[in-house]
Amino acid sequence: MMNGKDKVILEVKDLKLHFPIHRGLFQRLVGHVRAVDGVSFTLCDGEVLGLVGESGCGKTTVGRTILRLYDPTSGEIWYHKKSGGRIDLAQISQRQMKPLRRELRMIFQDPFSSLNPRLTVKDIIGEPLEIHGVAHGKEAEHRVAELMRAVGLNPALMRRYPHEFSGGQRQRIGLARTLSLNPRLVVADEPVSALDVSVQAQVLNLLRELQARLGLTLVFIAHDLSVVEHISDRIAVMYVGKIVEMAETTELLHHPLHPYTEALLSAIPPADPDIRSNRIQLQGEVPSPANPPSGCIFHPRCRYARPICSEQEPPLVEVAPGHFASCHFAKELNLKGIGEPA
């Protein structure tokens, strides 16, 4: 399928997660927050899918729902197991999920709050090994040392606590913990957004190196397209709980088909400081997922909107080979890619 990879590892079909809204003395149900509202995509073995969008668009919720940290409202999450066969993660219990958590892991956004401050680095990284019965005692300690070296940390520091490390080092500790069980699929939830720019590059390069060396399949969640482009094979753009465009990285960056993607690309600063930035300023506010507009979710802020956009919701369709977009006029609009004048 993509980049020579043809073995599907994950199939997400019409995934929805609606959080109930309760009000009043008797906590009456008055509506739902549509955090994820009909997301579908496939992921191939060894592929990196970048999931991007503004804060609150539902990208983190998608990642957590795939790993069943949240229970979906509806939809299917078909995971193709290492041992063979496939299983719908949306339908199984947390007890049935436990053995699969060796293959499905997550890197959390905040490198400090995701680490237990009362545990040493040795215990933090080694805890999954103990829980799943992979290694104990000296064997676990040797494995922790190997993992620390793999992420660029000195094993001599394994008896220190999280507060004794910098932000970048803490994220490396979290990465080592994620890799401790040799996972197949990793959801990286904005793993560099809480770090300084210089440290971001170090962690991003490390993650890219480990992904290539270990053959990891990765869902890389971020709000910065300039970060995602360096690591992703494909990019899916989310807006208010929906995927509005998805394509291979180069194709999406240079030939966007959705007006929202065009606006995101215009926000990336040009590499040459002498080139004037032509940022597209979107009008209005991001609509509430508790009360989304009719028709196209983006039409209130779209400069290309026409009457049909407020009346009919466009489906996510394959406009060009491997390039999906949910826009009534995707074939007609001549949108600007990265670095092009608006």
N, C-alpha and C positions, 0 to 999 in steps of 0.2 A: 504493500500500500504506500506508506510514506517513507521516503529515504531508504528504500530497500527492506524495510521491516514489514513483514506481512502476517505475523502472529499476533492476533488480538488478545490482549490481556484483560481489558476492562470495557464493558459496554454499559453506558448510562442511558436510560430511555425514559423521557418525559418525567424527570425527577422533580418532585415538588416538596417543599417544606413550608407550611403555613403555621405561624405562631398565633394562638388564639388571643384575642383582646377581651379582657373582662373588666366591667365597670360597675359601680354602684355598691350598695351595702351587701347585696346578695351575689355580687360578682357575676352578673349576667353577661353572657357571651354576646358581644355587639359587633364582632368582625374578626378579621384575620390579617396579620402582616404576612404578605406573600414574599418571604425572604428568598425563596427559590421557586420559580414558577414555570416549570416545563423545560428543564435543561436536558439536552441529549448530546452525547458525543461518544466516540470510541477511542481507545488508546492502545497502541501497539507495543509489543515487548521492546524495551530499550529506547522508547521514544520519550521526548520531553515536550509536554504540552504546557504552554504559558497561559494562565488565566488572569486577565487584566480587567481593570475597570475602576471607577471612583470608589471611595470609601462608602460602604453601605450598599453596594450593588449586589451582594450575596455571594461573592467569590469564596470567602472563607467558609461560609455556611455550606457551600457545595463540597468543599474539601472535607469538612468535618462530617457531613452526612455520608459521603462515600465510605468513610472509615467507621461509620456507625457510632460516632460520638454524639450525633443527633439521630433520632428516629425519623425517617421520612414520612411525610403525609401520604404520598403515593409515588408510583414510579418503580422502575426496576434498576438494579445495580448488579449486573452479571460479571462475576469475577472468575477468570479461568485459572484454576488452581495449579500449583507446581506439580502436584501428584496426578493431574489429569482431571478432566471433567470441569463443569462450571457450576457455580452456585449463585443464587440471587441474594446478595447481602441484605437487601431491603426486607427480606421475609424471615430471616433467621434470628434467634435469640442472642442475647449477649453471651450466654454460656457457649453457644455454638460458634460465636465470633472469636473466643479466646485462642484456640489453636491457630486461627488465621492471622492473628495479630503478630505472629512471627514473620509473616510475609508482607503485611500491610502496616506501614509505620508513618509517623508524622514528625516534621520539624516545626516547632512552634515559633511564633513571631517574636515574643519577648524572651530574650535569652536569660533574663534574671528570674522572672516570676515562674517560668516553666521548670526551674531547678529547685529542688528541696534544699533550703538553706541549712537544714540540720544534718544533711548527709555530706560526706566527703565525695570528691570526684570519683574515687574508686567505687563507692557504694552507688552513686548515681548511674554510672555507666554499667556497672555489674549487676544492678537490680534486675533488668530484664533476663539476664542469663540465669539468675537464681529462680525467678518466677516460672520460667519455662523449662527449668531443669536441664539447661544446656551445659552449664559448667558451675563448679563450686570450688571454694577454697583457693588453693594455689593456681589451679587451672584457670579459674575465673580472673584471678589477678594478672596472670600472663596475658589473657585475652584483653583485659582492660589496657594493659601496657601497649599491646599491638595497636589497638584502636586509637589510643592517644597519639602514638607516632604517626598513624595514618592521617590524622587531621592536623598534624603539625604542632602537637603539644609534647612537652617533656614528661615522660612517665614518672619522673622523680617527684612531680607535683601532685600525684594522685591522692595524697592524704590531706590535701588542702580543701577548703570550703569555697563555694561559689563566690562569696563576697571578696575573696582574695584575688579574683581574676578580673581582667578588663571585659568590656562588652563583647569584643571580638572573640576573646578566649572562651567566654561563656557560651557563645554560639557554637564554637568548635566542640565544646563538651556536649552540648545538646545533639550535635551532628554525630559524635561518636556513640552516644546512647542510641540514636536512631539506627545506626549501622550495626549495632552489637549482635543482632539476630540474623544478619545477612538477608535483609528484606528484598522483595522483588519490586514492590510499588511503594513509593514515598510521596507523601503530600507535603510540600514545603510551603508553609503559610507565611509569606512575606519574610523570609529568613534574614534579609539584610536591611529591612526598612528602619530598624531601631539602632543601626550602627552608623558611625561616621563614614563619610564618603570614601576615605582612603581604606578603611577597614572593610567596607562593602566590597570593594574590588578584590581584596584578598580572599574573603569568604566565598564570593561568587566564583572566582577562579578555582578554589579548592573544591567547591561543589561540582563544578563542571568536570574537573579532573577525575573525581571519585565516580561520577555518573558514567563517564566513558570507560574507566578502568573496571568497574564492577558490573557494568551493564544494567544499571538501575533504570526502571521506568519511573518517570517523575511528573507530577503535577506541580508546576511552579506558579504560585499565586503572588501577584504583585500589583501595585497601582501605577508603576512606572514602566512604560513601554521601552524606554532606553535600557533598562536593566534586563527585561524579559528577552529582548532581541538577541542578547549575547549567549543565551543558554538554550533557547527553545527551538524545536523543530517545527512546531506549529503554534499558533496563537489563537485563543478564543477570547473575544471581547464581550464583556458582560455589561448590561445596563438594567438596573432595577429588577433583578431576579431572572433575567433572560439572557441567553447568548444571542447577540445581534449580528456577529460576524465571526467566521472561523476560516483560517487558511494557513498554508505553509508560511513561515516567518517572512521570507523575502517577498513573496507574493503580496501578503497583507500590508507590509510596510510601504511598498512601492505602488501597489494598485488597490487601494481600499475601495470597497463597494458600499459602505454604510457611512452616512454623514457623521455619526458619532465617532467612528474610527478616524475619519479625516480630522475631526476636532482634536482628538487625543494626539495624533501625529503632529499636528501643528504646534502643540505645546512642548515638543522636544526641542531644546535649544540647538541651533546649528553648530557644527564642529568648528567652523571658521567664524571667529568673532566679528569679522568685517561684514559678514552676511547678515542682513536685517531679518529678524524673526517676524513671520507673518502669522501670528497666533490668531486662531478663530475664537472669538469670545462668544460662548453660548449664552443666550438670553434666558432669564427666568431661573427657577430652582429645580433641582432634581425632584421628581414627583415622589410622594410617599408610597411605599409598597403596601400600605394599608388602604390606600385609595388611589390606585393607578388610573391614568386617563384611558378613555376609550380609544379603540383603534390602535395605531402604532404607539408604543410606549414612549417613543422619543419625539413624537410630532409637536408637542408644545414648545420645544426648544430648537426644532429643526428649521434651518433657513431655506430648505427646499420643499417644505411641506405643502401639500395640496389638499383639497377637500376630502379625497378618498382616505387620506392618512388618519383623519380623526374618526372615520367611520368603520374601516376594516383593518383588522390586525394582520400584518403581513407574516406569513410563515417563514421559517428558516429553510431556504431552499438552496440547492447547488446551482449557482449562477454560472460558474465556470468549473472545469474539472478540479475537484478538491477545494473549491472556494465557495463557502456558504455565506449567505447574507439574508437578513430579514428586512427588506426594503422594497416597496412597490416599484421603485424606479431605479433599482440597482443596475440595470442594463443601460439606462439612459444617461445617468449622471456621470460627468467627467470629473471625478474627485481627485484631489491632490495628494500625492504620497509624501513620504518623509523628505524634508529638505526642499520641496518644490514651493515656489511662490504661490500664495493664496490668491 
